[in-house]
Amino acid sequence: MPRKLLFHRAALALALPLLSVLPERAAAFDQDILFTQVPGWSIVAHKFSGAFGGCSAWTEQPGGFQLHLGNTGTEWRLATTFNPADRISGSIEVDGQRWTTSFLSNGEMLVSPLTGPLVDAAAAGHQMRLFLGGNVLTFSMAGSRGAINAVFDCLRQPW
């Protein structure tokens, strides 16, 4: 698949988790702007109907699943391209420390809110495992501290 098309698909997948925080009648995203890249991660700014909608870091792991860490400016969300159901009770584990959560589908991805302690663990972590029903997805968190710092830098830009 051409690199440009891969980036577009990845940017679309990245924007979709943030759509759930928009008003019900908000138009679909207008634009995803590549802000920067850090080793293993791409950081993208999102605009919806011309208004800034937040920033996300994403990585793709072996097997083709993506992990997205997004911030709307007020809250963090995690998303993955694994999408078997509308709602799944599960958990997020970083280096053996586990948080129980619910994952909701936005039609393309499963999305879960992230608490501050979980964001801190993700930044310092080496491995994240998502427990989704009877499925487990494992992601390397190499470069995650730089990716999360870059999301904060992205949020400070005058979009």
C-alpha positions in Angstrom: 0.0 0.0 0.0 1.4 3.5 -0.9 2.9 5.3 2.1 0.6 8.3 1.6 -2.5 6.1 1.7 -1.2 4.3 4.8 -0.7 7.7 6.6 -4.2 8.8 5.6 -5.7 5.6 6.9 -3.7 5.9 10.1 -4.7 9.6 10.5 -8.3 8.7 10.0 -8.1 6.0 12.6 -6.4 8.4 14.9 -9.0 11.0 14.6 -12.0 8.7 15.2 -11.4 8.1 18.9 -11.6 11.9 19.5 -14.9 12.3 17.7 -16.8 10.8 20.6 -16.0 14.0 22.6 -17.6 16.3 20.1 -21.1 17.6 20.2 -23.6 15.3 18.6 -24.1 17.4 15.5 -20.4 18.3 15.0 -19.1 17.7 11.5 -16.5 15.0 10.8 -12.8 16.0 11.1 -11.6 18.4 8.5 -7.9 17.8 8.9 -5.2 15.9 10.6 -1.8 17.6 10.7 1.4 15.7 11.3 3.0 17.6 14.2 6.2 15.6 14.7 7.5 12.1 15.0 9.5 10.5 17.8 11.1 7.1 17.5 8.3 4.6 17.0 5.4 7.2 17.2 3.7 9.8 15.1 2.1 12.8 16.7 -0.9 14.4 15.0 -3.1 17.5 15.7 -6.8 17.2 14.8 -9.2 19.8 13.6 -12.9 19.3 13.5 -15.1 21.7 11.5 -12.0 24.0 11.5 -11.7 24.0 15.3 -8.8 22.4 17.2 -9.8 19.0 18.5 -6.7 17.7 20.3 -3.5 15.8 19.6 -2.7 12.1 19.5 0.3 9.9 19.4 0.0 6.5 17.6 2.2 3.5 17.0 1.6 0.4 15.0 2.8 -2.9 16.4 3.5 -6.3 14.7 0.2 -7.8 13.7 -1.1 -4.5 12.4 -2.9 -3.3 15.5 -2.5 0.4 16.4 -2.3 2.0 19.8 -3.4 5.6 20.1 -2.9 7.9 23.1 -4.9 11.1 22.5 -5.6 14.2 24.5 -8.5 16.5 23.8 -7.0 19.3 25.8 -8.9 18.2 28.9 -8.7 14.4 29.0 -6.7 11.5 27.8 -8.0 8.5 25.8 -6.5 5.3 24.7 -7.7 3.6 21.5 -6.8 0.5 19.5 -7.8 -0.7 16.1 -9.0 -4.0 17.6 -12.8 -3.7 17.4 -14.9 -6.8 18.0 -17.9 -5.3 19.8 -19.7 -2.2 20.9 -18.6 -2.4 24.5 -16.1 -4.6 26.3 -15.2 -4.7 29.9 -11.4 -5.1 30.2 -8.3 -3.7 31.6 -5.1 -2.0 30.7 -1.8 -3.3 32.2 1.5 -1.5 32.1 4.5 -3.4 33.3 2.3 -5.6 35.5 0.2 -2.8 37.1 -3.4 -3.2 36.0 -6.4 -0.8 35.7 -9.9 -2.0 35.1 -11.8 -0.1 32.4 -14.5 -0.3 29.7 -13.7 0.0 26.1 -16.4 1.5 23.8 -16.5 1.2 20.1 -16.7 4.3 17.9 -17.3 2.1 14.8 -13.6 1.9 13.9 -11.7 1.4 17.2 -12.1 0.6 20.9 -11.7 3.6 23.1 -11.1 3.9 26.8 -10.5 7.0 29.1 -7.1 7.2 30.7 -6.5 8.5 34.2 -3.4 10.5 35.2 -1.6 7.6 36.9 -2.1 5.4 33.8 -0.7 8.1 31.6 2.3 8.4 33.9 2.7 4.6 33.8 2.4 4.5 30.0 5.1 7.2 29.7 7.5 5.3 32.0 6.4 1.8 30.9 8.1 -0.8 28.7 5.1 -2.9 27.8 1.3 -2.3 27.7 -1.2 -5.1 27.5 -4.9 -4.5 26.7 -7.3 -7.2 28.0 -10.3 -7.1 25.8 -12.8 -9.8 26.7 -10.9 -13.0 26.0 -8.3 -11.2 23.8 -5.0 -9.8 24.9 -3.0 -7.2 22.8 0.6 -6.5 23.7 2.3 -3.3 22.7 5.9 -2.1 23.2 6.0 1.3 24.9 9.4 2.1 23.6 9.5 5.9 23.0 6.2 6.5 24.8 7.6 9.1 27.2 8.8 11.2 24.1 5.4 10.6 22.4 3.4 11.8 25.4 5.7 14.8 25.9 5.2 15.6 22.2 1.4 15.4 22.6 1.8 18.0 25.4 3.9 20.2 23.0 1.3 19.7 20.3 -1.5 20.9 22.7 0.5 24.1 23.4 0.6 25.1 19.7 -1.6 27.9 18.4 -3.7 25.7 16.2 
